[in-house]
Amino acid sequence: MQSILQLTVIGKVFNPNKRKIINLNWDLDQYIEYVWWYLSFKPTSKKILHKDAYHKVKQRFELKTALL
């Protein structure tokens, strides 16, 4: 059986300036990098994915808390 992964990132930014767009794109790249890193461990539990991933991501990547 083959798994299908779909990643959707939804956010709202009203009247973003150029710097804000650049920062958001950088954050998105970092977030996607984290997702692929975490999925390399082949997690099977949603509880572990949501509970443990939050702290691991804050330690490994410099993402803003609002993005997690």
Buried (B, 14 or more C-beta within 10 A) or exposed (E): EEEEEEEEEEEEEEEEEEEEEEEBEEBBEBBEEBBEEBEEEEBEEEEEBEEEBEEEBEEEBEBEEEBE
